C-alpha cells in the first residue's frame, strides 16, 4: 500500500514543473544562508564584544553556554511542535520573530542604559527561536523536493553550514571593526526579516505525503504522548536504531579522541603558532564542504548503509594517525610538518563526517513519515547534544591521568572495536543488508 501511495505521489509530481522544485531549492538555500550567517556572525561579534568590554573569560563562557542550553531544553519540544503545526508558519515565524526581537533590542539599547545582561538575554532568545527554526526546516526537506533530490538538498545545506563556520567569524571580524554593536544588531534584524520573506515563498506542499490516518483518542493530542512517539518510532525501527547507535558512538569517540586531545597537543605540548593552529582548525569545515559536494556522486556508486559502514571503519583507523608523530618524533616536529600533516588529517576528517552525516539524514528523511519526522530528528539531535559534553569531560579528565598520545590511541581502538562488534551483531548485519536506496 505504501509503495502504491509513493508511486501515486511521484506520478503527481511528474506533472509539476522542475522549475518549481529548483525554485524551492533556491529559496530554501537562500533563506538558510542568510539565517545561518546572521546567527554565526552575531555569535562571533557578541562574544568578541564581551571579551573586549568585560575582559572576563567567564562572561564569554556564559554566553557560549546560553547557545547550548536552549538546544537541550527545547529540542524535544520543537520536534513535537514541528510535527503538529504548519512548518511554513514555524520557519517563517521563527526568522520573523528573531528579526523583530533584534529590532526591539536595538531600540532598547539606543534609548536606555546598555548592559551585558541584554546580550545574554538576546543570545538565549535567539538560540531558542533557532532551535524551532532548525527542526521545522529540517523536517520540511522531504516536502520541498522530490525523493530523488534529497541528496542534493542535504549536501548543499551541509555546504552552507560549513561555510558559515568558516566565513562567519571572518565577516564578524570585519563588521566589528567598522560598525558599532548597535548598528550590527539593526543590520542583523533586517537580515532575519529578509530571510523570513524568502522562506515565505517556498512551496512546503510540493512533495507532501498523502495524509495518514490519525487516532481518535485524545491521548494523541497530548504533548507527552507525542514526545514518546518520536522515541518509540526510532527504537522500533531497526534501521533508525542502528543509525542512532552509529551516531552516538561516532560523536562520543570523535570528541573524546580529537576535539580535546588535538588542541591540547598542538597548543600546550608543541605550542604551535596560533595562525597555523587556525589553519589546521579551518581544514575541517573545508573538508566537510568538499565531502558534501562529492556526496551525491559517491552515493550514486555505493548504497547509503555500506558507505556509512566503510567510513566509520576508516575513521576509526584514521583517528590513530593523529598520534603517530608523537611516537615518530622524539622532540617537537617542524612547524611546517605539523601544519601540513594535521591540516590534511582534519580535511579528511571533514570529508568523513560529511559522508556519514548527509547519507544518514537522507535515510531518515526517506523512511520516516513526514508527520513524525520532526520528533525523530529532535530525538536524534538531543542524543547527540547530550553525548558531546559527556565525552569532552571524560576526555579532559583522561588527559590529566595519561599521556595524550595514549588517549588518542585508546579512543581510536575502542571505536574500531565498537564497529567490529556492532557490524557483526544482528542489528548491524540487518542494517547493512537492508536496501534503503529504494
Beta strands, then each sheet from edge to edge (+ up, - down):
end
